[in-house]
Amino acid sequence: MTIMLAGRPDPVMCGCDGAADALIPVDEALRRGLALATPVAELETLPLSRAHGRVLARALRSRSPLPRFDNSAMDGYALRLADLAGPGPWRLPLAGRIAAGDAGPPSWPRGSALRILTGAAVPPGCDAVAMQEEAVAAEGAVTFRRRPVAGENIRRAGEDLPAGAPLLPGGRVIDPRAAAVLAAAGMGEVRVRRRVRVALFSTGSELREPGERLAPGQIWNANRHHLTGALALPWVDLLDMGVVPDDPAALLSALERAAYGADLVVTTGGISVGEEDHMPAVLARIGAGIHVMRLAMKPGKPLTIGQIGGAVYVGLPGNPVSAFVTWHVIGARIAEALAGIAGGGLRKTLVRAGFARDRVPGRCEFVPARLMGLDGTGIEVVESLAGSVSHRVALLAGADGLVLIPADCDHVGRGDLLEFIPF
């Protein structure tokens, strides 16, 4: 079945391949950026306790079975089924007790049962554990009302993972789930890629830090704080260079310092075609190789992607929503690729438009949107936030993500299926 997305058939793409004015399609810009992003090669060995959030350098296999031994899944009684002869109920003397961490007896008398607690090693010869709710213990013996089946309430060695089985793939971020797997498998140390070195600065003589007094024509710097927050990641080593004024010499010096030793240089502002947009000339002077300029994207048309020496360069627009969108859609994906994170990329879901609007085709549009709940078919409905333009940063705080309107779409109708990129 072909799904119609805002009036055009799948596959789900930005739809800007035929964009005019030599604008680069978003998908192509992302492909070019990722092609520049060779994962950092240096590795380091860390104790698991210090590796949370880091990126595994290579695939790991389990060194031993998990669990390592047969153990009880319940608090109950270990027994031999052969000892439950004839019709029930059956009464067996208790020959001992095994708790988690106990070595357990090397043998135990036939015709008896053992008290066993959850996680304890199953003793030799035991072929079932009767849960305590189905037994009655009194005066040194236990009575069973039901005969268990073979293997009941026993976790077998290796049933989670056999020895030598794949544990985690290379490129996996060590999140809480991965850390639990590594710990359960006894991995006290792991090899990870070193952190990605990111140098960041904002351009603009008008920019001041939040809390500072503003002179006429000045504004507070939103982009710096958005990006330092977005880059506050365990696999990033961030150099925050603050604000550089709109002066070619100052920008050149800052760019040289940023590129020295960095894997990724990120700037905001100064990359368009205005009289004070000096970054294109500065990039040319420093010998940067430019692979992307002028995207078929709204907001975010003046995004620049290139290389300065050994560093990847991402020049984001100065308008806050433009900077946010281009970083979320493209810049963050490049950073993930440099870190060697496997399976990265945008998370996308299909949603149904809870709004209608006409638009001029030509660029794919990423609109801040809010989730409104499910429709009758179980698909999320989204409402676009009114007046979604590049300077209205306040809209982002109320948005749940970005809804993508394809470049070739001239009208979105209520109920149309669209792509949604959650934050």
Secondary structure, 3 states (H helix, E strand, C coil): CCCEECCEECCCCCCCCCCCCCCECHHHHHHHHHHHCCCCCCEEEEEHHHCCCCEECCCEECCCCECCCCEECCCEEEECHHHCCCCCCEEEEEEEEECCCCCCCCCCCCCCEEEECCCCECCCCCCEEEEHHHEEEECCEEEECCCCCCCCCEECCCCCECCCCEEECCCCECCHHHHHHHHHCCCCEEEEECCEEEEEEEECCCEECCCCCCCCCCEECHHHHHHHHHCCCCCEEEEEEEEECCCHHHHHHHHHHHHCCCCEEEEECCCCCCCCCCHHHHHHHHCCEEEEECECEECCCCCEEEEECCEEEEEECCCHHHHHHHHHHHHHHHHHHHHCCCCCCCCCEEEEECCCEECCCCCEEEEEEEEEEECCCCCEEEEECCCCCCCCCHHHHCCCEEEEECCCCCEECCCCEEEEEEC
